[in-house]
Amino acid sequence: MSIQIRITISKEINDLLERVSKKLGKKKSMLARELMEQKMYDLELIQKELNEMDKGK
């Protein structure tokens, strides 16, 4: 199941997302989602949550 969220970003970030998404041939929203997920991996938030779920089994 997918959930939609709405975020507010600066004009500069929006412009950058638009340029990069066109260069990569992706939708701006897809690129923003991928960047958010990557940052969560970088911060090890996803790994910690998965480890907690494994411990609860």
Backbone as CSV, one residue per row, in Angstrom:
resi,resn,N_x,N_y,N_z,CA_x,CA_y,CA_z,C_x,C_y,C_z
1,MET,0.841,-1.177,0.000,0.000,0.000,0.000,0.889,1.243,0.000
2,SER,0.580,2.168,-0.855,1.356,3.402,-0.942,0.645,4.528,-0.212
3,ILE,1.429,5.378,0.396,0.929,6.557,1.092,1.551,7.773,0.423
4,GLN,0.769,8.788,0.207,1.301,10.014,-0.356,1.539,11.025,0.748
5,ILE,2.633,11.770,0.611,2.895,12.867,1.536,3.169,14.112,0.705
6,ARG,3.041,15.226,1.324,3.308,16.488,0.652,4.429,17.185,1.409
7,ILE,5.429,17.681,0.674,6.531,18.386,1.312,6.664,19.766,0.666
8,THR,7.225,20.674,1.411,7.503,22.007,0.902,9.014,22.158,0.790
9,ILE,9.462,22.569,-0.384,10.886,22.762,-0.621,11.111,24.153,-1.195
10,SER,12.343,24.598,-1.131,12.661,25.927,-1.661,12.631,25.899,-3.190
11,LYS,12.520,27.050,-3.783,12.527,27.164,-5.240,13.821,26.610,-5.811
12,GLU,14.933,26.874,-5.137,16.231,26.402,-5.621,16.306,24.876,-5.645
13,ILE,15.810,24.241,-4.599,15.804,22.775,-4.553,14.852,22.231,-5.612
14,ASN,13.716,22.872,-5.772,12.769,22.462,-6.804,13.406,22.548,-8.191
15,ASP,14.075,23.648,-8.469,14.743,23.818,-9.766,15.800,22.738,-9.977
16,LEU,16.570,22.457,-8.941,17.601,21.428,-9.029,16.976,20.058,-9.280
17,LEU,15.920,19.726,-8.558,15.226,18.452,-8.766,14.694,18.344,-10.186
18,GLU,14.150,19.432,-10.701,13.625,19.420,-12.066,14.729,19.166,-13.088
19,ARG,15.863,19.856,-12.936,16.967,19.677,-13.878,17.515,18.254,-13.836
20,VAL,17.735,17.750,-12.625,18.295,16.407,-12.485,17.298,15.352,-12.958
21,SER,16.032,15.529,-12.636,15.035,14.534,-13.049,14.922,14.483,-14.571
22,LYS,14.994,15.612,-15.233,14.970,15.617,-16.703,16.199,14.920,-17.260
23,LYS,17.354,15.180,-16.658,18.597,14.567,-17.115,18.544,13.047,-16.953
24,LEU,17.939,12.585,-15.862,17.851,11.153,-15.591,16.631,10.491,-16.222
25,GLY,15.712,11.309,-16.736,14.495,10.765,-17.327,13.530,10.204,-16.302
26,LYS,13.496,10.817,-15.135,12.604,10.372,-14.061,11.663,11.507,-13.682
27,LYS,10.562,11.130,-13.058,9.675,12.144,-12.500,10.359,12.778,-11.298
28,LYS,10.076,14.050,-11.092,10.652,14.773,-9.962,10.272,14.112,-8.640
29,SER,9.042,13.687,-8.515,8.596,13.049,-7.268,9.323,11.732,-7.028
30,MET,9.601,10.983,-8.092,10.332,9.721,-7.963,11.757,9.986,-7.487
31,LEU,12.398,10.984,-8.065,13.755,11.334,-7.658,13.787,11.773,-6.198
32,ALA,12.838,12.592,-5.784,12.781,13.051,-4.394,12.594,11.865,-3.446
33,ARG,11.738,10.918,-3.821,11.516,9.728,-2.986,12.792,8.898,-2.874
34,GLU,13.473,8.705,-3.996,14.712,7.932,-3.969,15.775,8.607,-3.113
35,LEU,15.861,9.927,-3.190,16.830,10.661,-2.379,16.506,10.533,-0.890
36,MET,15.215,10.608,-0.559,14.805,10.469,0.838,15.133,9.070,1.368
37,GLU,14.827,8.052,0.555,15.124,6.687,0.980,16.625,6.480,1.158
38,GLN,17.420,7.016,0.236,18.876,6.866,0.344,19.398,7.530,1.616
39,LYS,18.869,8.702,1.941,19.301,9.390,3.157,18.933,8.578,4.395
40,MET,17.779,7.939,4.370,17.383,7.101,5.502,18.317,5.913,5.643
41,TYR,18.767,5.336,4.526,19.759,4.261,4.579,21.076,4.789,5.111
42,ASP,21.500,5.955,4.623,22.757,6.552,5.074,22.763,6.783,6.583
43,LEU,21.623,7.169,7.117,21.502,7.407,8.558,21.221,6.117,9.332
44,GLU,21.148,5.009,8.611,20.885,3.689,9.176,19.536,3.591,9.885
45,LEU,18.607,4.438,9.516,17.278,4.399,10.134,16.500,3.171,9.695
46,ILE,16.599,2.827,8.424,15.870,1.670,7.919,16.453,0.383,8.487
47,GLN,17.782,0.297,8.508,18.413,-0.908,9.040,18.053,-1.114,10.507
48,LYS,18.044,-0.051,11.293,17.701,-0.157,12.715,16.275,-0.651,12.886
49,GLU,15.361,-0.126,12.090,13.965,-0.536,12.183,13.801,-2.005,11.801
50,LEU,14.481,-2.428,10.740,14.402,-3.831,10.341,14.992,-4.747,11.412
51,ASN,16.080,-4.331,12.034,16.671,-5.122,13.118,15.719,-5.238,14.292
52,GLU,15.019,-4.164,14.627,14.055,-4.177,15.723,12.914,-5.149,15.397
53,MET,12.482,-5.135,14.135,11.395,-6.042,13.730,11.846,-7.493,13.835
54,ASP,13.093,-7.769,13.437,13.634,-9.132,13.539,13.705,-9.598,14.989
55,LYS,14.085,-8.716,15.894,14.179,-9.065,17.317,12.816,-9.371,17.903
56,GLY,11.776,-8.753,17.371,10.431,-8.940,17.871,9.764,-10.232,17.432
57,LYS,10.388,-10.941,16.526,9.792,-12.198,16.016,9.878,-13.310,17.030
